[in-house]
Amino acid sequence: MSACVCAFILTSSLLAVVSGALGPPTNVTLKSRNLDLVLSWDLPEGSPHGLSYSTEFRSAITAFQPACRNITELRCDLSLFNISIYGNYTGRVRALLGAHRSPWTASNHIVPDK
């Protein structure tokens, strides 16, 4: 890749962050397997390097609660938190880069015992 193309890509990524337009994670999915509840996602479109993520979850009867914070993995095991196998859950995630925050992206709803 030429130096000009690399410089353009780097500049575009930095401009998106400087302008406050940090893109949200994509393909946010909440899955249950063997009664474990895992929230996963893909990188935001055109994401710069160095992103971390924060996640939250809620049941049908509670407000969003913090889960994994400032992680670099593209998944969070919500089973480590106070989860009932009979609850109906939704997760959400946002990207972080320094003081910049993307909008939250919500997952599907799921019941772990189904």
Residue frames as qw, qx, qy, qz and C-alpha x, y, z in Angstrom:
[[0.000, 0.892, 0.452, 0.000, 0.00, 0.00, 0.00],
 [0.417, 0.541, -0.042, 0.729, 1.42, 3.38, -0.89],
 [0.293, -0.174, -0.463, 0.818, 2.35, 5.95, 1.73],
 [0.239, -0.123, -0.131, -0.954, -0.35, 8.32, 0.42],
 [0.628, -0.317, -0.578, -0.413, -3.09, 5.72, 0.85],
 [0.576, -0.283, -0.638, 0.426, -1.88, 4.86, 4.37],
 [0.126, -0.061, -0.248, 0.959, -1.78, 8.55, 5.29],
 [0.408, -0.226, -0.333, -0.819, -5.31, 9.03, 3.92],
 [0.662, -0.350, -0.652, -0.115, -6.69, 6.10, 5.93],
 [0.472, -0.243, -0.526, 0.665, -5.00, 7.29, 9.12],
 [0.035, -0.033, 0.042, -0.998, -6.18, 10.86, 8.58],
 [0.510, -0.303, -0.489, -0.640, -9.75, 9.72, 7.89],
 [0.634, -0.367, -0.661, 0.161, -9.81, 7.64, 11.08],
 [0.338, -0.199, -0.385, 0.835, -8.45, 10.50, 13.16],
 [0.188, -0.156, -0.173, -0.954, -10.90, 13.00, 11.66],
 [0.573, -0.402, -0.613, -0.366, -13.83, 10.75, 12.54],
 [0.583, -0.408, -0.562, 0.421, -12.69, 10.64, 16.15],
 [0.225, -0.087, -0.153, 0.958, -11.77, 14.33, 16.39],
 [0.302, -0.245, -0.315, -0.866, -15.16, 15.31, 15.00],
 [0.447, -0.101, 0.605, -0.651, -16.81, 13.19, 17.70],
 [0.800, 0.218, -0.194, -0.525, -18.17, 10.70, 15.19],
 [0.121, -0.320, 0.937, -0.070, -16.90, 7.50, 16.74],
 [0.627, -0.013, -0.539, -0.562, -18.97, 4.80, 15.08],
 [0.725, -0.315, 0.413, -0.452, -20.95, 2.31, 17.15],
 [0.281, -0.211, 0.931, 0.102, -20.19, -1.43, 17.21],
 [0.616, 0.185, -0.385, -0.662, -22.07, -3.50, 14.63],
 [0.713, 0.000, -0.675, -0.193, -23.78, -6.92, 14.62],
 [0.219, -0.351, 0.660, -0.627, -24.41, -6.84, 18.36],
 [0.725, -0.114, -0.589, -0.339, -25.74, -10.24, 19.37],
 [0.456, -0.409, 0.614, -0.498, -26.78, -11.82, 22.64],
 [0.712, 0.118, -0.650, -0.238, -26.53, -15.64, 22.65],
 [0.668, -0.441, 0.466, -0.376, -27.24, -18.33, 25.19],
 [0.731, 0.272, -0.623, -0.061, -25.40, -21.64, 25.22],
 [0.622, -0.145, -0.695, 0.329, -25.50, -24.11, 28.10],
 [0.367, -0.828, -0.415, 0.086, -27.26, -21.40, 30.13],
 [0.437, -0.344, 0.040, 0.830, -24.35, -18.97, 29.62],
 [0.280, 0.898, 0.334, -0.062, -25.21, -15.55, 28.25],
 [0.548, -0.235, 0.271, 0.755, -22.65, -13.92, 25.93],
 [0.300, 0.902, 0.136, -0.279, -22.83, -10.52, 24.26],
 [0.612, -0.117, 0.441, 0.645, -20.68, -10.20, 21.13],
 [0.324, 0.887, 0.128, -0.302, -20.17, -7.59, 18.41],
 [0.733, 0.356, 0.193, 0.546, -18.06, -6.53, 15.44],
 [0.370, -0.254, -0.006, 0.894, -15.78, -3.53, 15.10],
 [0.278, 0.784, 0.253, -0.493, -17.41, -0.23, 14.17],
 [0.678, 0.639, 0.237, 0.277, -17.18, 0.71, 10.49],
 [0.417, 0.726, -0.144, 0.528, -13.85, 2.42, 9.76],
 [0.646, -0.759, -0.075, 0.031, -12.77, 2.11, 13.37],
 [0.195, 0.801, -0.502, 0.260, -9.44, 3.53, 14.51],
 [0.678, 0.055, -0.666, 0.305, -6.95, 1.41, 16.45],
 [0.162, 0.153, -0.582, 0.782, -7.00, 1.42, 20.23],
 [0.553, -0.388, -0.215, -0.705, -10.73, 1.05, 20.84],
 [0.019, -0.029, -0.910, 0.413, -12.12, -0.36, 24.04],
 [0.424, -0.375, -0.584, -0.582, -15.73, -1.19, 24.84],
 [0.228, -0.055, 0.667, -0.707, -18.22, -0.92, 27.68],
 [0.359, -0.253, -0.802, -0.405, -21.30, -3.08, 27.98],
 [0.391, -0.079, 0.485, -0.778, -24.55, -3.07, 29.90],
 [0.255, -0.215, -0.898, -0.286, -27.49, -5.43, 30.19],
 [0.431, -0.091, 0.344, -0.830, -31.03, -5.37, 31.50],
 [0.120, 0.259, 0.958, -0.013, -33.85, -7.75, 32.11],
 [0.103, -0.558, -0.613, -0.550, -37.46, -7.13, 31.19],
 [0.437, -0.801, -0.404, -0.056, -38.03, -5.71, 34.70],
 [0.557, -0.603, -0.023, 0.571, -34.80, -3.79, 35.42],
 [0.244, 0.939, -0.157, -0.187, -32.91, -0.79, 34.08],
 [0.748, 0.508, -0.344, 0.255, -29.57, -1.21, 32.30],
 [0.697, -0.679, 0.196, 0.119, -26.77, -2.33, 34.63],
 [0.169, 0.782, -0.585, -0.134, -23.02, -2.08, 33.97],
 [0.995, 0.004, 0.082, 0.053, -21.29, -5.26, 32.83],
 [0.779, -0.011, 0.129, 0.613, -17.85, -5.49, 31.18],
 [0.002, 0.982, 0.034, -0.186, -16.03, -2.14, 31.24],
 [0.067, 0.862, -0.462, -0.200, -13.11, -0.85, 29.17],
 [0.786, -0.102, 0.591, 0.152, -12.44, -4.21, 27.53],
 [0.144, 0.558, -0.545, -0.609, -10.70, -4.76, 24.20],
 [0.238, 0.102, 0.953, 0.156, -12.30, -8.12, 23.41],
 [0.367, -0.044, -0.398, -0.840, -15.32, -8.22, 21.11],
 [0.623, -0.350, -0.661, -0.229, -17.38, -10.18, 23.64],
 [0.228, -0.403, 0.528, -0.712, -18.60, -10.02, 27.22],
 [0.411, -0.200, -0.889, 0.011, -19.71, -13.02, 29.27],
 [0.398, -0.470, 0.034, -0.787, -22.81, -11.71, 31.04],
 [0.814, -0.290, -0.499, -0.062, -23.08, -15.00, 32.95],
 [0.503, 0.063, -0.496, 0.705, -20.52, -13.53, 35.36],
 [0.193, -0.218, 0.181, -0.939, -23.16, -11.05, 36.50],
 [0.352, 0.136, 0.743, -0.553, -26.43, -11.61, 38.37],
 [0.442, 0.134, -0.558, -0.689, -28.35, -13.44, 35.62],
 [0.648, 0.048, 0.631, -0.423, -31.42, -15.62, 36.09],
 [0.190, -0.018, 0.878, 0.439, -31.94, -18.44, 33.61],
 [0.174, 0.622, 0.763, -0.017, -35.60, -17.41, 33.47],
 [0.005, -0.696, -0.086, 0.712, -35.01, -13.72, 32.73],
 [0.583, 0.691, 0.351, 0.244, -35.58, -11.97, 29.40],
 [0.472, -0.605, 0.122, 0.629, -32.39, -10.02, 28.63],
 [0.518, 0.823, 0.077, 0.220, -31.07, -7.36, 26.29],
 [0.648, -0.394, 0.067, 0.649, -27.46, -6.18, 26.09],
 [0.365, 0.923, 0.059, 0.101, -25.84, -3.12, 24.64],
 [0.737, -0.222, 0.120, 0.627, -22.30, -1.99, 23.87],
 [0.258, 0.966, 0.003, -0.013, -20.49, 1.18, 22.90],
 [0.769, 0.284, -0.115, 0.561, -16.99, 1.93, 21.66],
 [0.372, -0.903, -0.001, 0.214, -14.57, 4.11, 23.63],
 [0.707, 0.334, -0.026, 0.623, -11.47, 5.98, 22.51],
 [0.234, 0.152, -0.271, 0.921, -10.02, 8.40, 25.03],
 [0.208, 0.250, 0.456, -0.828, -12.81, 10.82, 25.97],
 [0.469, 0.145, -0.424, -0.761, -14.90, 9.86, 22.92],
 [0.437, 0.116, 0.837, -0.310, -17.91, 7.55, 23.20],
 [0.174, -0.110, -0.728, -0.654, -19.98, 6.02, 20.42],
 [0.661, -0.191, 0.012, -0.726, -23.74, 5.70, 20.70],
 [0.525, -0.140, 0.803, -0.245, -24.99, 2.52, 22.37],
 [0.530, 0.162, -0.642, -0.529, -25.95, -0.36, 20.08],
 [0.686, -0.183, 0.490, -0.506, -28.53, -2.78, 21.48],
 [0.011, -0.151, 0.970, 0.191, -28.70, -6.52, 20.97],
 [0.552, -0.252, -0.636, -0.476, -31.60, -8.86, 20.46],
 [0.614, -0.422, 0.362, -0.561, -33.74, -10.04, 23.41],
 [0.597, 0.170, -0.783, -0.042, -33.10, -13.53, 24.75],
 [0.773, -0.484, 0.199, -0.359, -34.17, -15.92, 27.51],
 [0.013, -0.596, 0.803, -0.007, -31.17, -18.07, 28.59],
 [0.524, -0.068, 0.826, -0.198, -33.15, -21.29, 29.18],
 [0.738, 0.537, 0.190, -0.363, -34.59, -21.35, 25.63]]
